[in-house]
Amino acid sequence: MSFSAKSGSRPSAEMNVTPLIDVLLVLLIIFMIITPNDPHGLTTAIPQPQGKTASPDTPIVLQISQDWKGTPLIAINHQELAWAELENRLVSIYKSRPDGVLFVKGEADVDFEYIADAIDIAHGANVRRVGLIPAD
């Protein structure tokens, strides 16, 4: 605080805010350093609608639907196949696809155990990224 006396008036107190601004700038720098810059969460990819023709950019969608027998049915782009054929089929598909992206679409009544098994089989078949599509 400083005091100033003018001629013929009472002394008044004025606050010196310079040290407070210094403290504020130091706190601002500290909070900027503490704030993490890396994003949290998982990266996902959503299939984009394509034309009628199938191209190498056409997304591969693995559909898992519940069967009345208990074991879910699987299909790759609407072509049904057995669970035993899944890994061989994925290996043959991803030999010519450098992106390594697979989308898994499971119905709401399918146990997550089967979806996790399909993702595990896909990782064994050199699929690098897996995207999940919610059920309709």
N, C-alpha and C positions, 0 to 999 in steps of 0.2 A: 504494500500500500504506500502511496505517496501522498504527501500533503502539499497543497499549494496555498499560498496566501496572497490574495490580491489586495491592492491598496484599498482600504476602507471596507473590506468585507470579511466575513468569517472564514476560517480555514475549512476546506472541504476535502473529503477523502475520495481518492480515485483508485480503482482496482487495476493492478497491472496484470493483464491477461496473457502476456507473452509466455510465461512458464507453463500456463495451462494449455496453450496451443502446442507447445513442445511435447507435453505429456500425451495430448490427443494424437499427434502424429506418430509417436512411438507406439501407442496402443494400436493404431491403424495398421502399422507395419507388422506388428506381432500377429494380429488376427489374419492378415493376408498370408503370412507364412504358415500359420497353423491350418488354414483351410485346405483340405485335400483337393487335388486337381484330377485325380483318377476317378472315372465314373464307376459306380457300383451297380451290380446286377449282371444279367446275362444279355448277350447280344442275340437278337433273333432276326430271322429273315422271313418275309412273307412272300408267297408265290404271287407273281404278277400275271394277270390274264394275258393269254397268248391268242394268236389267231387259230384257224382251223388246222393248219399244218403243224406237224410235230417236228421240232428242230432240236439241236443239242442244248438249246437254252430252255427247253420245256422242263418245268420242275417235275421231279419224281416224287409222287405222293404215295406213301404206304398207308393204306386204310385198314383199320382193325375194327371189325364189327362182331358183336356177340352172337353166337350160334346157340340154338336151343339145347345142343348136346353138352355144352359147358366150355369147350375150347373155342376161342374166338376164331373167326375166319379172317384171312388176310388177303389183300389184293394190292397190286402195284399198278397204279393208273388204271383202275377198274378191271384189271386182269387177275382173276383169282389164282391162288397157288397155295400149296401146302406149306406148313411150318418148316418141314425138312428141306424144302427147295429154296427157302428164303435167302440163305447165305450165298448159295451158288448163283442165284439170279441177281443179287445185288453186286456180286463180284463181276459178273459179266456186264452189267449195266455201267458200273463205274470204271471199267477199263478205258472207256472212250470219253469219260466225262471228267475233265480236270478240276471242276469246281468242287466236287465232293459234297454236295448239299442234298439232303433228304428231308422231306417233310413227312411227319407222322400225324395222321388224323385218327383219333380213337373216339368211338362212340361213348356216350356218357355212362352206359351200363357195363362197359368193359373194365375189369379190374386193372389197376395200374401195374400189377405184376407182369401182365402180358405186354403192355406198352414198354416197360423197362426191359423186358427180354428182347423185344424187337429192336430197341435202341442199342442194346449190347451186341446183338448179332450184326447190326449195321456198322458199328464201330469195328468189329472184326473183319468186315468186308471193305475196309479202307474208306468208309464214309467219314469225312472230317467234321462236318457240321450238320446238326440235326435241328430242325425247326418243328415246333408243335403247333398244330392247327386245332382250334377248338371245335367241338362237335356242333352240328347244326341245331 
